Amino acid sequence: MYAHALPVCRGPRSLTWKHVPDPTPGPGEVLLQVAAVAVNRMDLAQTQGRYQPPAGVAPYPGIECSGRIVALGPDQPEGSPWQVGDECCALLNGGGYAELAIAPTLQLLPIPRGITLVDAAALPEAACVAWSTLVMEGHLTPGNTALIEGGSGGMGSFAIQLAKALDAGVVAMAGTDQGVNLCWDLGADVALNYHDEDPVMSLRALGGANVIFDLMGASHLAQHIESLAPGGRIVTVSLQGKLDNPVDMGVLMPRLMGKRGSIITTSMRSRPATGPGSKAEVIRQVTQHVWPLLATGLIRPVIQRRVPIRSAHDVLTDVQNRTTLGKSILRVGH
């Protein structure tokens, strides 16, 4: 097969489309013929040497894809419905930038009604992150207010729609006027450009944020604490802000405690494969609760472009320059 290997990790231009050995599925795994793979910031980090896939995982970028099952590994999970020939999308542990990819059987999802096989590649990571952050960790309920950072990106655009589908109010933030317009189009009640506008006043008028979908980390922490409703929760799922930003916890902690607020950190990558709070549990809940919302059109994937996988370095350069909206999809094959 062919895959985007990384002989060196010096950025997107390091990707090299070359012939590599075919993978073999192990116990509880399937082999997928990849139809498409979605681009994520973690893929960029891997090309820069800032992220290493888990031991035993193919060393190519790509954490979500869609495709067709071409082989089953031994010891499939009891009661698994998946068979050779089935179409699916998958949350991968890595290796998606390839013609063939290994996926844990418990991390497969069906193709939602009304979504093409190629476009389904944009769903697993965004859906799992949005659901696990807002609902499993943030406990968002109808009538709550959510602050969504990165509202024009792949995860944020999905999170806006999910929060609205759950009958929550949404204040969304984006970094460009085009991104702000996308947030409005997706149903946000308030949409702000974080370069020019402070969400604190808008959220105070709404009683504060019950859940903050935090992609920035320390660089926005003071602002987030000021934006919280009493008993609110900041759920940090990414660290896209400046990692060297100084934070005076001696000042911020009393403010957080005064609101009886909490800071929760989470990550799909660090979740165990099975058991309580695992990737398999997230997949089960997403299939049960989120997939019907896609089938009825209440949520739709926001896809900026679909290009051949050989163009991956160009797309990742745009991700690096923060000029993308929603997801970009790399088509594999014809």
Buried (B, 14 or more C-beta within 10 A) or exposed (E): BBBBBBEEBEBBEBBEBEEBEEBEBEEBBBBBBBBBBBBBBBBBBBBBEEBEBEEEBBEBBBBBBBBBBEBBBEEBBEEEEBEEEBBBBBBBBBBBBBBBBBBBBBBBBBBBEEBEBBBBBBBBBBBBBBBBBBBBBBEBEEEBBBBBBBBBBBBBBBBBBBBBBBEBBBBBBBBBEEBBBBBBEBBBBBBBBBEEBEBBEBBEEBEBBBBBBBBBBBBBBBBBBBBBBEEBBBBBBBBBBEEEEEEEEEEBEEEBEEBEBBBBBBEBEEBEEEEEEBBBBBBEBBBEBBBBBBBEEBBBBBBBBBBEBBEBBEBBBBBBEBEBBBBBBBBBEE
